[in-house]
């Protein structure tokens, strides 16, 4: 079943986002959890997603695409687009890993504090 809501990918979080506003997303993270990632990881993710977005726009432009084919650079653009997609995915994975580590650490600290 295809839901119109996506839950935050952090276990235990009840926040969600509308798929209408994020049609291509498979995973989302609420703002509170996203803020736990380091500024460097957030910036890396933003840069890599912007690069992918720009390349996809070029790819979808018929005039640019025809020029690529005519110049024999079609395969080079395929490789560039593939690499940009991998980099965007890796940047998201890095952000998610940082946030999950931070939430686990906070839960552990909360459990230790509660037991004391």
C-alpha positions in Angstrom: 0.0 0.0 0.0 1.3 3.4 -1.0 0.7 5.9 1.9 0.5 9.7 1.4 2.5 10.2 4.6 6.1 9.3 5.3 7.2 8.8 8.9 10.4 10.1 10.3 13.1 7.4 9.8 14.3 7.7 13.4 12.9 4.8 15.4 10.3 5.9 17.9 9.6 9.3 16.3 6.0 10.0 15.5 6.5 13.0 13.1 5.7 12.6 9.5 5.7 14.5 6.2 3.2 14.6 3.3 4.3 12.6 0.2 2.7 15.4 -1.9 5.4 17.9 -0.8 8.2 15.2 -1.1 7.1 13.1 -4.1 10.4 11.4 -4.8 11.4 10.7 -1.2 11.4 7.2 0.3 12.7 8.3 3.7 12.2 11.6 5.6 13.6 13.0 8.8 11.8 15.5 11.0 13.5 18.8 11.6 14.2 18.1 15.3 16.2 15.0 14.4 17.8 16.5 11.3 19.2 19.2 13.6 21.2 16.5 15.5 23.4 16.0 12.4 26.7 18.0 12.2 26.6 21.1 10.1 29.3 19.6 7.9 27.1 16.6 7.1 24.1 18.8 6.5 26.1 21.0 4.1 27.6 18.0 2.3 24.1 16.6 1.8 22.7 19.9 0.6 25.6 20.4 -1.9 25.3 16.8 -3.3 21.5 17.1 -3.7 21.8 20.4 -5.4 24.4 19.0 -7.8 22.1 16.1 -8.6 19.1 18.4 -9.1 21.1 20.6 -11.6 22.3 17.6 -13.5 18.8 16.1 -13.7 17.5 19.4 -15.0 20.1 19.4 -17.8 19.4 15.8 -18.6 15.6 16.6 -18.9 16.3 19.6 -21.2 15.7 18.3 -24.8 18.1 20.8 -26.4 20.9 20.0 -24.0 20.3 16.2 -24.4 20.4 16.5 -28.2 23.7 18.4 -27.9 25.1 15.7 -25.6 24.3 13.0 -28.2 25.6 15.0 -31.1 28.9 15.7 -29.3 29.3 12.0 -28.3 29.1 12.9 -24.6 26.0 10.9 -23.7 27.8 8.1 -21.8 30.0 10.7 -20.0 26.8 12.4 -18.8 25.3 9.1 -17.7 28.4 8.4 -15.6 28.3 11.9 -14.1 24.6 11.6 -13.3 25.1 8.2 -11.7 28.0 9.4 -9.6 26.0 12.4 -8.4 23.1 10.1 -7.4 25.5 7.9 -5.5 27.1 10.9 -3.7 23.6 12.2 -2.8 22.6 8.8 -1.4 25.9 8.5 0.5 25.5 12.0 2.0 21.9 11.2 3.2 23.2 7.9 4.7 25.9 9.9 6.6 23.4 12.3 8.0 21.1 9.5 9.0 23.9 7.6 10.7 24.9 10.7 12.7 21.4 11.3 13.8 20.8 7.6 14.7 24.0 7.6 16.7 23.1 10.8 18.5 19.6 9.5 19.4 21.0 6.2 20.7 23.5 8.1 22.8 20.8 10.4 24.2 18.6 7.3 25.0 21.5 5.6 26.8 22.3 8.8 28.8 18.6 9.2 29.7 18.5 5.5 30.9 21.6 5.9 33.0 20.3 9.2 34.5 17.0 7.6 35.3 18.7 4.6 37.0 20.9 6.7 39.2 
